[in-house]
């Protein structure tokens, strides 16, 4: 299954996506160690399925698989979209997708059995893999489509809050969301990444033996579902997921009744006092982000909290005392020539410092490992899959045999790439006027090489640099187009093209790795990915459109859905086009300082001993609270970490088995509540109560006012 973390609007989503998968890999390794004395035959996964027939590739593509995939794809698209539009932090939802896919097919089978319509109740691990692939391809478009980043960053709403708000060229750098053009854009750019790496699947998986941690972990998960012990545990996990899903959904429904006005309800609860609330320190009772915190590594959550204290506790209060000196007094809170400019551009400096360092590090490591493997293909010194390759295991023999059986013609991938590139070169400039045909041609000329680098690096580290490649396109194309020719819009559009190509390429190879380990046909995997991508190109824009129509203040700073990452992407484009002249006074010095700090922190993490490096914070995570409004998300996520830590202390086995399921239930419950909430908003149904918290003096004034008007 592709990494659901292809997430992460920011690279932080990629970093945090490892926890569940790493747990699954560690569990598998521990199991292998515990049972090593039972003999090699008992350790073999494929030996357990030796007597199970593998269906032909066409029979793996069942109707129920795609019906279930569509249902789960819609649900997870709403969840990913809400995360996109609130923080841009997207955790790995692999466990939730795996469990729900398994449960829904079993429920489907049971219903048909009771109705007497059941013909064949066989649910194979190959079909399960097809569901996983299709679901992730569908909801992955909610991330790569840029609805919370580059695409929404083109809108007038985000432009009005950016540093080019008063620019004369603003109109030519704005393109407001439209359902038609968004679907067309995604259909044009989302498939070409699939064609770019298809010819390399054997090299990546069999020749180089890249491990692809997320794909490998997902394969272990699927394989375990189809053993007697694994099926029993899966049922228990589904039960826990359903229980906490219900709690989260009902709690979100209950909270809705108290939110009839601005700053009303539990999300504005001044837990730490009114003074702390005025300085944006409060807890908002979000079960979704508590669940996200349970999935994310402890270091990520602590880094978020550290960033909150540094920004909202120290840096912003100090800069606000410079009003009238560093920046003009009396400016609107969202004006980029005021305090908002410092918030966003210092965050961008941290993001760029961290991203550039890791980009060069991963790229250098990729080329170094690639060179070594080309020099000595027989060597297994680079990330070996298992024991010495001189004695190929039964599992590897069986998997290689199936993987090489159903080939995808190379000519099909080449023709597909060239055909889609030709269509895009003609059509994209019609959608985005400042983006010229030669800009698009340049992107597609370099995209295959970058897609290969990203896919290879992801196989080594489980870390996709898709967002970094997108930002690179922003600067290159934006500067080339120029300030007077709509360079901001051109840069954002180029970001979308590059990000989609690079992201889908690495995700497809991840899927091939999962299919390799579950004996799913590469041909059926590719078809599933194409169908899932096609569904996502329609579903994701429709989901975004529901949010866009239901919430008029979507994208406005301080609103329920502020889309902070969209502001970051737009200002990156402005920075690439206008240079540093658009920054407020002393902001450049602060940016240089934070950029350097981000690099130094990464250097320290790499050279420090492992026992100390795990305590050094992550710059990307520190940066997120800088441009978000308040500390509530960091507090929610740290609370999730605290819950998981206490659980692990009391019962480590249970926390490892059920923690991901509980977290997924909390995330899915609140995420799915956004569907009826949007419908209520579209129907103009407002909550009946506004719950606010006032100081004693303010409350006395309100009481006096009410008494006056009622006399």
C-alpha positions as CSV (number, residue, x, y, z in Angstrom):
1,X,0.0,0.0,0.0
2,X,1.3,3.5,-0.8
3,X,2.2,5.7,2.1
4,X,-0.9,7.4,3.3
5,X,1.5,10.0,4.7
6,X,2.1,11.3,1.3
7,X,1.6,13.3,3.7
8,X,2.1,15.6,4.7
9,X,1.6,18.8,3.1
10,X,4.8,19.6,4.7
11,X,7.6,17.1,4.9
12,X,6.7,16.7,8.6
13,X,3.9,14.4,7.4
14,X,6.5,12.2,5.8
15,X,8.6,12.0,8.9
16,X,5.8,11.2,11.2
17,X,4.3,8.5,9.0
18,X,6.8,5.8,10.1
19,X,5.5,5.0,13.6
20,X,2.8,2.4,12.7
21,X,4.8,0.9,9.9
22,X,7.9,0.7,12.1
23,X,5.9,-1.0,14.8
24,X,4.6,-3.6,12.3
25,X,8.2,-4.3,11.1
26,X,9.5,-4.5,14.6
27,X,6.7,-6.8,15.6
28,X,7.4,-9.0,12.6
29,X,11.1,-9.1,13.4
30,X,10.4,-10.0,17.1
31,X,8.1,-12.8,16.0
32,X,10.7,-14.2,13.7
33,X,13.3,-14.1,16.5
34,X,10.9,-15.8,19.0
35,X,10.0,-18.6,16.6
36,X,13.4,-19.1,15.0
37,X,13.8,-22.5,16.8
38,X,10.7,-23.9,15.0
39,X,12.6,-24.3,11.8
40,X,12.9,-22.5,8.5
41,X,9.7,-23.9,7.1
42,X,7.7,-22.5,10.0
43,X,9.3,-19.0,9.5
44,X,8.3,-18.9,5.9
45,X,5.3,-16.7,5.2
46,X,4.6,-18.2,1.8
47,X,4.8,-21.7,3.1
48,X,1.7,-21.0,5.1
49,X,-0.1,-20.1,1.9
50,X,1.5,-22.9,-0.1
51,X,-1.8,-24.7,-0.7
52,X,-3.8,-21.5,-1.4
53,X,-4.3,-20.9,-5.1
54,X,-3.4,-17.5,-6.5
55,X,-6.2,-16.0,-8.6
56,X,-5.3,-14.7,-12.1
57,X,-4.7,-11.0,-12.3
58,X,-8.2,-10.2,-13.7
59,X,-9.9,-12.1,-10.9
60,X,-8.0,-10.1,-8.3
61,X,-9.9,-7.0,-9.7
62,X,-13.3,-7.7,-8.2
63,X,-16.4,-5.5,-8.2
64,X,-16.7,-5.6,-4.4
65,X,-13.0,-4.5,-4.1
66,X,-13.7,-1.3,-6.0
67,X,-17.0,-0.6,-4.3
68,X,-15.4,-0.9,-0.9
69,X,-12.4,1.1,-2.2
70,X,-14.8,3.9,-3.3
71,X,-16.6,4.0,0.0
72,X,-13.4,4.1,2.0
73,X,-11.8,6.5,-0.4
74,X,-14.6,9.0,0.1
75,X,-14.4,8.7,3.9
76,X,-10.6,9.1,4.0
77,X,-10.8,12.0,1.5
78,X,-13.0,13.9,3.9
79,X,-10.5,13.1,6.8
80,X,-7.4,14.1,4.8
81,X,-9.1,17.2,3.5
82,X,-10.0,18.4,7.0
83,X,-6.4,17.8,8.1
84,X,-5.2,19.7,5.0
85,X,-7.4,22.7,5.7
86,X,-6.6,22.9,9.5
87,X,-2.9,22.2,10.0
88,X,-1.5,20.3,7.0
89,X,-0.3,17.6,9.3
90,X,-1.4,14.2,7.9
91,X,-0.5,11.0,9.8
92,X,-0.3,7.5,8.4
93,X,-3.7,6.0,8.2
94,X,-2.5,2.6,6.9
95,X,-3.8,0.6,9.8
96,X,-7.3,2.2,9.6
97,X,-7.5,1.6,5.9
98,X,-6.3,-2.0,6.3
99,X,-8.6,-2.8,9.1
100,X,-11.7,-1.2,7.6
101,X,-11.1,-2.8,4.2
102,X,-10.8,-6.2,5.8
103,X,-13.9,-5.6,7.9
104,X,-16.1,-4.2,5.1
105,X,-15.4,-7.2,2.8
106,X,-16.1,-9.6,5.6
107,X,-19.3,-7.7,6.3
108,X,-20.2,-7.7,2.6
109,X,-19.7,-11.5,2.5
110,X,-21.8,-12.1,5.6
111,X,-24.7,-10.1,4.3
112,X,-24.7,-11.9,0.9
113,X,-24.4,-15.2,2.7
114,X,-27.5,-14.5,4.8
115,X,-29.4,-13.4,1.8
116,X,-28.6,-16.5,-0.1
117,X,-26.9,-14.6,-2.9
118,X,-23.3,-15.6,-2.1
119,X,-21.5,-17.5,-4.9
120,X,-17.9,-17.3,-3.8
121,X,-16.9,-16.1,-0.3
122,X,-13.2,-16.3,-0.9
123,X,-11.5,-13.1,0.2
124,X,-7.8,-13.4,-0.8
125,X,-4.9,-11.3,0.4
126,X,-4.4,-10.3,-3.2
127,X,-7.9,-8.7,-3.3
128,X,-7.1,-7.1,0.1
129,X,-4.0,-5.6,-1.5
130,X,-6.0,-4.3,-4.4
131,X,-8.3,-2.5,-1.9
132,X,-5.4,-1.0,0.0
133,X,-3.8,0.3,-3.2
134,X,-7.1,1.7,-4.6
135,X,-8.1,3.4,-1.3
136,X,-4.7,5.2,-0.9
137,X,-4.6,6.2,-4.5
138,X,-8.0,7.7,-4.1
139,X,-7.6,9.7,-0.9
140,X,-3.9,10.5,-1.8
141,X,-5.2,12.9,-4.4
142,X,-6.6,14.9,-1.5
143,X,-3.0,15.6,-0.6
144,X,-1.2,15.8,-3.9
145,X,-4.1,17.8,-5.4
146,X,-2.9,20.8,-3.3
147,X,-6.3,21.7,-1.8
148,X,-4.6,22.9,1.4
149,X,-1.4,24.1,-0.3
150,X,-0.5,25.2,-3.8
151,X,-3.9,24.9,-5.5
152,X,-5.8,26.9,-2.8
153,X,-2.8,29.2,-2.5
154,X,-3.8,30.5,-6.0
155,X,-7.1,31.8,-4.6
156,X,-8.1,35.4,-3.9
157,X,-8.8,34.5,-0.3
158,X,-5.2,33.5,0.3
159,X,-3.8,36.3,-1.9
160,X,-5.7,38.9,0.2
161,X,-3.8,37.7,3.3
162,X,-0.4,37.3,1.6
163,X,2.5,39.8,1.1
164,X,1.2,40.6,-2.5
165,X,-2.2,41.6,-1.2
166,X,-1.8,45.2,-2.5
167,X,0.3,44.3,-5.6
168,X,-0.8,45.7,-9.0
169,X,0.0,42.2,-10.4
170,X,-2.3,40.4,-7.9
171,X,-5.1,39.8,-10.4
172,X,-2.9,37.9,-12.9
173,X,-1.6,35.8,-10.0
174,X,-5.0,34.7,-8.8
175,X,-7.2,31.7,-9.9
176,X,-10.1,30.9,-7.7
177,X,-11.3,27.3,-7.2
178,X,-13.6,25.9,-9.7
179,X,-14.9,22.3,-9.7
180,X,-14.5,21.9,-13.5
181,X,-10.9,23.1,-14.0
182,X,-9.7,21.4,-10.8
183,X,-10.9,18.0,-12.0
184,X,-9.4,18.6,-15.5
185,X,-6.1,19.7,-14.0
186,X,-5.9,16.6,-11.7
187,X,-6.8,14.2,-14.6
188,X,-4.0,15.7,-16.7
189,X,-1.2,15.6,-14.1
190,X,-2.0,12.7,-11.8
191,X,-1.4,9.7,-14.2
192,X,2.0,10.6,-15.7
193,X,3.9,9.7,-12.6
194,X,2.6,6.2,-12.9
195,X,4.1,5.8,-16.3
196,X,7.5,7.3,-15.3
197,X,8.7,4.4,-13.1
198,X,6.8,1.4,-14.4
199,X,9.9,0.2,-16.4
200,X,12.0,0.4,-13.2
201,X,9.9,-1.8,-11.0
202,X,12.1,-4.9,-11.3
203,X,15.3,-2.9,-10.8
204,X,13.9,-1.3,-7.6
205,X,12.4,-4.3,-6.0
206,X,14.3,-7.4,-7.2
207,X,17.7,-6.2,-8.4
208,X,18.3,-3.5,-5.7
209,X,16.1,-5.2,-3.1
210,X,14.9,-1.8,-1.7
211,X,12.9,-2.4,1.4
212,X,10.2,0.3,1.2
213,X,9.4,0.2,4.9
214,X,5.7,1.3,4.6
215,X,5.0,-1.1,1.7
216,X,6.7,-3.9,3.5
217,X,4.9,-3.2,6.8
218,X,1.6,-3.1,5.0
219,X,2.3,-6.4,3.3
220,X,3.0,-7.9,6.8
221,X,-0.3,-6.5,8.0
222,X,-2.3,-8.0,5.0
223,X,-0.6,-11.3,5.3
224,X,-1.4,-11.5,9.0
225,X,-5.1,-10.8,8.3
226,X,-5.3,-14.0,6.3
227,X,-4.0,-16.3,9.0
228,X,-6.3,-17.7,11.7
229,X,-4.4,-15.8,14.5
230,X,-4.2,-12.6,12.5
231,X,-7.9,-12.7,11.6
232,X,-8.9,-13.0,15.3
233,X,-6.7,-10.0,16.3
234,X,-8.0,-8.0,13.3
235,X,-11.6,-8.5,14.6
236,X,-10.6,-7.3,18.0
237,X,-8.8,-4.3,16.5
238,X,-11.8,-3.4,14.4
239,X,-14.0,-3.6,17.5
240,X,-11.8,-1.1,19.3
241,X,-11.6,1.2,16.2
242,X,-15.4,1.2,16.0
243,X,-15.8,1.9,19.7
244,X,-13.5,5.0,19.6
245,X,-14.9,6.0,16.2
246,X,-18.3,6.2,17.8
247,X,-17.0,8.2,20.8
248,X,-15.2,10.6,18.6
249,X,-18.1,11.1,16.2
250,X,-20.7,11.6,19.0
251,X,-18.4,14.0,21.0
252,X,-17.9,16.1,17.8
253,X,-21.7,16.1,17.3
254,X,-22.2,17.2,20.9
255,X,-19.6,20.0,20.6
256,X,-21.4,21.4,17.5
257,X,-24.4,22.5,19.5
258,X,-22.2,25.1,21.4
259,X,-20.6,26.8,18.4
260,X,-23.2,29.3,17.0
261,X,-20.7,32.2,16.9
262,X,-17.0,33.1,16.6
263,X,-14.8,31.8,19.4
264,X,-17.6,29.7,20.8
265,X,-17.7,26.2,22.1
266,X,-15.2,23.7,23.5
267,X,-12.6,24.6,20.9
268,X,-12.2,27.9,22.6
269,X,-12.1,26.5,26.2
270,X,-9.6,28.6,28.3
271,X,-8.2,25.5,30.2
272,X,-5.1,27.4,31.3
273,X,-6.9,30.6,32.1
274,X,-8.0,33.7,30.2
275,X,-4.6,35.3,30.1
276,X,-3.1,32.2,28.5
277,X,-6.0,32.0,26.1
278,X,-5.4,35.6,25.0
279,X,-1.9,34.5,24.1
280,X,-3.3,31.5,22.2
281,X,-2.5,28.8,24.7
282,X,-5.6,26.6,25.2
283,X,-6.9,23.0,24.7
284,X,-9.6,22.6,22.1
285,X,-10.8,19.1,22.9
286,X,-10.1,17.7,19.4
287,X,-10.3,13.9,19.4
288,X,-8.8,13.9,15.9
289,X,-5.5,15.5,16.9
290,X,-5.3,13.5,20.1
291,X,-5.5,10.5,17.7
292,X,-2.9,12.0,15.4
293,X,-0.6,12.5,18.5
294,X,-1.0,8.8,19.3
295,X,0.3,7.9,15.9
296,X,3.1,10.4,15.6
297,X,6.5,9.7,17.2
298,X,7.0,11.4,20.6
299,X,9.8,13.6,19.2
300,X,7.5,15.1,16.6
301,X,4.9,16.1,19.2
302,X,7.5,17.5,21.6
303,X,9.0,19.4,18.7
304,X,5.6,20.9,17.9
305,X,5.2,22.0,21.6
306,X,8.7,23.4,21.6
307,X,7.9,25.4,18.5
308,X,4.7,26.7,20.1
309,X,6.6,28.0,23.2
310,X,9.3,29.6,21.1
311,X,6.9,31.4,18.8
312,X,3.7,32.2,20.7
313,X,5.3,32.2,24.1
314,X,8.5,34.2,23.4
315,X,9.2,35.4,19.8
316,X,5.8,37.0,18.8
317,X,5.3,38.8,22.1
318,X,8.8,40.4,21.8
319,X,8.2,41.4,18.1
320,X,4.8,42.9,19.0
321,X,6.6,45.3,21.4
322,X,8.4,46.6,18.3
323,X,5.2,47.8,16.6
324,X,5.7,51.2,15.3
325,X,9.5,50.6,15.0
326,X,10.0,47.4,13.0
327,X,6.6,47.7,11.3
328,X,3.8,50.2,10.9
329,X,1.4,50.3,13.9
330,X,-2.3,49.7,13.5
331,X,-2.0,47.1,10.7
332,X,-4.5,44.3,10.5
333,X,-3.4,41.0,12.2
334,X,-3.1,39.2,8.9
335,X,-1.1,41.9,7.1
336,X,2.2,40.5,5.9
337,X,3.9,43.9,6.4
338,X,3.2,43.4,10.1
339,X,3.5,40.6,12.7
340,X,2.0,38.0,10.2
341,X,5.0,38.5,7.9
342,X,7.4,37.5,10.7
343,X,5.3,34.5,11.5
344,X,5.1,33.1,8.0
345,X,8.6,33.9,6.7
346,X,10.5,32.6,9.8
347,X,8.5,29.4,9.4
348,X,9.4,29.3,5.7
349,X,13.1,29.7,6.7
350,X,13.0,26.8,9.0
351,X,11.1,24.7,6.5
352,X,13.6,25.5,3.7
353,X,16.6,24.9,5.9
354,X,15.3,21.5,7.1
355,X,14.1,20.6,3.6
356,X,17.2,21.6,1.8
357,X,19.5,19.8,4.2
358,X,17.6,16.6,4.0
359,X,17.1,16.9,0.2
360,X,20.8,17.1,-0.3
361,X,21.4,14.4,2.3
362,X,18.9,11.9,0.8
363,X,19.9,12.8,-2.8
364,X,23.6,12.3,-2.0
365,X,22.9,9.0,-0.2
366,X,20.7,7.9,-3.1
367,X,23.4,8.5,-5.7
368,X,26.1,6.9,-3.4
369,X,24.1,3.7,-2.8
370,X,23.0,3.6,-6.5
371,X,26.6,3.9,-7.6
372,X,27.7,1.1,-5.2
373,X,24.9,-1.2,-6.4
374,X,25.6,-0.6,-10.1
375,X,29.3,-1.3,-9.4
376,X,28.5,-4.6,-7.7
377,X,24.9,-5.8,-8.3
378,X,25.6,-9.1,-6.5
379,X,26.5,-7.3,-3.3
380,X,23.8,-7.2,-0.6
381,X,25.6,-4.6,1.5
382,X,22.9,-2.0,0.8
383,X,19.7,-2.6,2.8
384,X,19.4,-6.4,2.3
385,X,16.0,-7.9,2.5
386,X,17.1,-10.7,4.7
387,X,19.8,-13.4,4.9
388,X,22.6,-13.9,2.5
389,X,21.4,-13.9,-1.1
390,X,23.6,-16.9,-1.9
391,X,20.8,-19.0,-0.4
392,X,17.6,-17.6,-1.8
393,X,14.6,-18.3,0.5
394,X,11.5,-20.0,-0.6
395,X,9.6,-16.7,0.0
396,X,11.8,-14.8,-2.3
397,X,11.7,-17.5,-5.0
398,X,7.9,-17.6,-4.9
399,X,7.5,-13.9,-4.8
400,X,9.9,-13.3,-7.7
401,X,8.2,-16.0,-9.8
402,X,4.8,-14.3,-9.4
403,X,6.1,-10.8,-9.7
404,X,7.8,-11.5,-13.0
405,X,4.8,-13.4,-14.4
406,X,2.4,-10.6,-15.4
407,X,4.5,-7.9,-17.0
408,X,3.4,-4.4,-17.9
409,X,4.7,-3.6,-21.4
410,X,7.4,-1.0,-21.3
411,X,6.2,0.5,-24.6
412,X,2.8,1.2,-22.9
413,X,4.5,3.2,-20.1
414,X,6.7,5.1,-22.6
415,X,3.8,5.9,-25.0
416,X,1.6,6.8,-22.0
417,X,4.2,9.2,-20.7
418,X,4.8,10.9,-24.0
419,X,1.1,11.1,-24.8
420,X,0.1,12.6,-21.4
421,X,3.0,15.0,-21.6
422,X,1.9,16.2,-25.0
423,X,-1.7,16.7,-23.8
424,X,-0.4,18.6,-20.7
425,X,1.9,20.8,-22.7
426,X,-1.1,22.0,-24.7
427,X,-3.8,22.1,-22.1
428,X,-2.1,23.3,-18.9
429,X,-1.2,26.8,-20.3
430,X,-4.9,27.2,-21.2
431,X,-5.9,26.5,-17.5
432,X,-3.1,28.7,-16.1
433,X,-2.3,31.6,-18.5
434,X,1.1,32.6,-17.0
435,X,2.3,28.9,-17.3
436,X,3.8,28.6,-20.8
437,X,4.2,25.5,-22.9
438,X,8.0,25.5,-22.6
439,X,7.6,25.6,-18.8
440,X,5.6,22.4,-18.9
441,X,7.9,20.8,-21.3
442,X,10.9,21.5,-19.0
443,X,9.1,19.9,-16.1
444,X,8.3,16.8,-18.0
445,X,11.8,16.6,-19.4
446,X,13.3,16.4,-15.9
447,X,10.4,14.7,-14.1
448,X,11.4,11.1,-14.8
449,X,14.9,11.5,-13.3
450,X,13.5,13.3,-10.2
451,X,10.7,10.6,-9.9
452,X,13.4,7.9,-9.9
453,X,15.5,9.7,-7.3
454,X,12.4,10.1,-5.1
455,X,11.3,6.6,-5.5
456,X,14.8,5.2,-4.8
457,X,15.2,7.5,-1.8
458,X,11.8,6.5,-0.4
459,X,12.9,2.8,-0.7
460,X,15.9,3.5,1.4
461,X,14.4,5.8,4.0
462,X,10.6,5.7,3.7
463,X,10.8,9.4,3.2
464,X,9.2,11.0,0.2
465,X,10.6,14.4,-0.8
466,X,7.7,15.2,-3.1
467,X,6.9,18.5,-1.3
468,X,10.6,19.6,-1.6
469,X,10.6,18.9,-5.4
470,X,7.4,20.9,-5.6
471,X,9.0,23.9,-3.9
472,X,12.0,23.6,-6.2
473,X,9.6,24.0,-9.1
474,X,8.0,27.0,-7.5
475,X,11.3,28.9,-7.4
476,X,12.6,27.8,-10.9
477,X,9.4,28.4,-12.9
478,X,8.3,31.4,-10.8
479,X,11.5,33.2,-11.4
480,X,11.5,32.3,-15.1
481,X,8.0,33.6,-15.6
482,X,8.8,36.8,-13.8
483,X,6.9,39.1,-11.5
484,X,5.2,41.1,-14.3
485,X,4.0,37.9,-16.1
486,X,2.1,36.1,-13.4
487,X,5.1,34.3,-11.9
488,X,3.4,33.5,-8.6
489,X,0.6,31.7,-10.3
490,X,3.0,30.0,-12.7
491,X,5.2,28.8,-9.9
492,X,2.2,27.4,-7.9
493,X,0.9,25.6,-11.0
494,X,4.4,24.1,-11.7
495,X,4.6,23.0,-8.1
496,X,1.4,21.0,-8.6
497,X,2.6,19.4,-11.8
498,X,6.0,18.3,-10.2
499,X,4.6,17.3,-6.9
500,X,2.0,15.0,-8.5
501,X,4.5,13.3,-10.8
502,X,7.1,12.7,-8.1
503,X,4.6,11.7,-5.4
504,X,2.6,9.2,-7.5
505,X,5.8,7.6,-8.8
506,X,7.1,6.7,-5.3
507,X,3.7,5.6,-4.2
508,X,3.4,3.2,-7.1
509,X,6.7,1.5,-6.3
510,X,5.6,1.3,-2.7
511,X,2.4,-0.5,-3.9
512,X,4.5,-2.8,-6.1
513,X,6.5,-3.8,-3.0
514,X,3.3,-4.6,-1.1
515,X,2.1,-6.6,-4.0
516,X,5.4,-8.4,-4.3
517,X,5.1,-9.6,-0.7
518,X,1.4,-10.6,-0.9
519,X,1.8,-12.2,-4.4
520,X,-0.6,-9.7,-6.0
521,X,0.0,-9.3,-9.7
522,X,1.9,-6.2,-10.8
523,X,-0.6,-5.8,-13.6
524,X,-3.6,-5.8,-11.2
525,X,-1.8,-3.5,-8.9
526,X,-1.2,-1.0,-11.7
527,X,-4.8,-1.2,-12.8
528,X,-6.0,-0.7,-9.3
529,X,-3.7,2.4,-8.9
530,X,-5.0,3.8,-12.2
531,X,-8.7,3.3,-11.1
532,X,-8.0,4.7,-7.6
533,X,-6.3,7.7,-9.1
534,X,-9.2,8.3,-11.5
535,X,-11.7,8.1,-8.6
536,X,-9.5,10.5,-6.5
537,X,-9.4,13.1,-9.4
538,X,-13.2,13.4,-9.1
539,X,-13.8,12.6,-5.4
540,X,-11.1,15.0,-3.9
541,X,-12.3,18.1,-5.8
542,X,-15.9,17.4,-4.9
543,X,-15.0,17.0,-1.3
544,X,-13.1,20.2,-1.3
545,X,-16.0,21.9,-3.1
546,X,-18.3,20.9,-0.3
547,X,-16.0,22.5,2.2
548,X,-15.6,25.6,0.0
549,X,-19.3,26.1,-0.4
550,X,-20.3,25.2,3.2
551,X,-17.8,27.4,4.9
552,X,-17.5,31.0,3.4
553,X,-14.5,31.9,5.6
554,X,-12.5,28.9,4.4
555,X,-8.8,29.9,4.3
556,X,-9.2,33.0,6.5
557,X,-6.7,33.1,9.3
558,X,-8.4,32.4,12.6
559,X,-11.3,30.6,11.1
560,X,-12.2,27.0,11.6
561,X,-10.4,26.0,8.4
562,X,-7.6,28.5,8.0
563,X,-5.6,26.4,5.4
564,X,-2.2,27.7,6.8
565,X,-0.1,25.7,4.4
566,X,-1.7,27.5,1.4
567,X,-0.5,30.8,2.8
568,X,3.0,29.3,3.1
569,X,3.1,28.0,-0.4
570,X,1.8,31.3,-1.9
571,X,4.4,33.3,0.0
572,X,7.1,30.9,-1.1
573,X,6.1,31.7,-4.7
574,X,6.1,35.5,-3.9
575,X,9.6,35.1,-2.4
576,X,10.8,33.3,-5.5
577,X,9.4,36.1,-7.8
578,X,10.0,39.3,-5.8
579,X,13.0,38.3,-3.8
580,X,13.7,39.5,-0.2
581,X,12.4,43.0,-0.8
582,X,8.9,41.9,0.2
583,X,10.0,41.1,3.8
584,X,9.3,43.4,6.8
585,X,12.2,45.1,8.6
586,X,14.7,42.8,10.2
587,X,12.7,39.8,9.0
588,X,15.5,38.8,6.6
589,X,18.0,38.6,9.5
590,X,15.6,36.5,11.5
591,X,15.0,34.2,8.5
592,X,18.8,33.8,7.9
593,X,19.2,32.9,11.6
594,X,16.4,30.3,11.6
595,X,17.6,28.9,8.3
596,X,21.0,28.3,9.8
597,X,19.5,26.9,13.0
598,X,17.5,24.4,11.1
599,X,20.7,23.2,9.3
600,X,22.7,23.1,12.6
601,X,20.0,21.0,14.3
602,X,20.0,18.5,11.5
603,X,23.8,18.3,11.6
604,X,23.6,17.7,15.3
605,X,21.1,15.0,14.8
606,X,23.3,13.2,12.3
607,X,26.6,13.4,14.2
608,X,25.3,12.8,17.7
609,X,25.2,9.3,19.2
610,X,21.9,7.6,18.6
611,X,21.0,7.6,22.3
612,X,21.2,11.4,22.3
613,X,20.1,12.1,18.7
614,X,16.6,10.8,19.5
615,X,16.1,13.8,21.9
616,X,17.1,16.5,19.4
617,X,13.9,18.2,18.0
618,X,12.9,18.2,14.3
619,X,13.1,21.7,12.7
620,X,10.2,21.0,10.4
621,X,7.9,20.2,13.3
622,X,9.2,23.3,15.2
623,X,8.2,25.5,12.2
624,X,4.5,24.4,12.0
625,X,3.3,26.4,15.1
626,X,5.1,29.5,13.8
627,X,2.4,30.1,11.1
628,X,-0.5,28.4,12.8
629,X,-2.9,30.2,15.0
630,X,-2.3,29.1,18.6
631,X,-1.1,26.1,20.5
632,X,-4.2,23.9,20.6
633,X,-3.0,21.4,18.0
634,X,0.4,20.9,19.7
635,X,-1.3,20.4,23.1
636,X,-3.8,17.9,21.6
637,X,-1.0,15.9,20.0
638,X,1.1,15.9,23.2
639,X,-1.9,14.7,25.1
640,X,-2.2,11.8,22.6
641,X,1.5,11.0,23.2
642,X,0.9,11.1,27.0
643,X,-2.1,8.7,26.7
644,X,0.0,6.3,24.7
645,X,3.0,6.6,27.0
646,X,0.9,5.7,30.1
647,X,-0.8,2.9,28.2
648,X,2.6,1.5,27.2
649,X,3.8,1.7,30.8
650,X,0.8,-0.2,32.0
651,X,0.5,-2.8,29.2
652,X,3.0,-2.5,26.4
653,X,1.6,-5.5,24.4
654,X,-2.0,-4.1,24.4
655,X,-0.8,-0.6,23.5
656,X,1.2,-2.0,20.5
657,X,-1.7,-4.2,19.3
658,X,-4.6,-1.7,19.8
659,X,-3.0,1.7,20.0
660,X,-3.0,2.3,16.2
661,X,-6.7,1.1,16.0
662,X,-7.8,3.4,18.9
663,X,-5.9,6.4,17.3
664,X,-7.4,5.7,13.9
665,X,-10.9,5.5,15.4
666,X,-10.5,8.9,17.1
667,X,-9.2,10.4,13.8
668,X,-11.9,8.9,11.6
669,X,-14.8,9.8,14.0
670,X,-14.2,13.5,14.1
671,X,-13.1,13.5,10.4
672,X,-16.3,11.9,9.3
673,X,-18.4,14.3,11.4
674,X,-17.3,17.0,9.0
675,X,-19.6,15.4,6.4
676,X,-22.9,16.0,8.2
677,X,-21.5,19.3,9.5
678,X,-20.9,20.5,6.0
679,X,-24.4,19.4,4.9
680,X,-25.9,21.3,7.9
681,X,-23.9,24.4,6.9
682,X,-25.0,24.1,3.3
683,X,-28.6,23.9,4.5
684,X,-28.1,27.0,6.6
685,X,-28.7,25.2,9.8
686,X,-26.8,26.9,12.7
687,X,-26.0,25.6,16.1
688,X,-28.4,26.8,18.8
689,X,-26.0,27.8,21.5
690,X,-22.8,29.9,21.9
691,X,-20.7,28.9,24.9
692,X,-18.1,31.6,25.7
693,X,-15.8,32.3,28.6
694,X,-15.5,35.8,30.0
695,X,-13.5,37.4,32.8
696,X,-15.4,38.6,35.9
697,X,-15.2,42.3,34.9
698,X,-16.4,41.5,31.3
699,X,-19.2,39.3,32.6
700,X,-20.4,42.2,34.9
701,X,-20.4,44.5,31.9
702,X,-22.4,42.1,29.9
703,X,-24.9,41.6,32.7
704,X,-25.3,45.4,33.0
705,X,-25.8,45.8,29.3
706,X,-28.5,43.0,29.2
707,X,-30.3,44.6,32.2
708,X,-30.2,48.0,30.4
709,X,-31.7,46.8,27.2
710,X,-34.4,44.7,28.9
711,X,-35.8,47.5,31.0
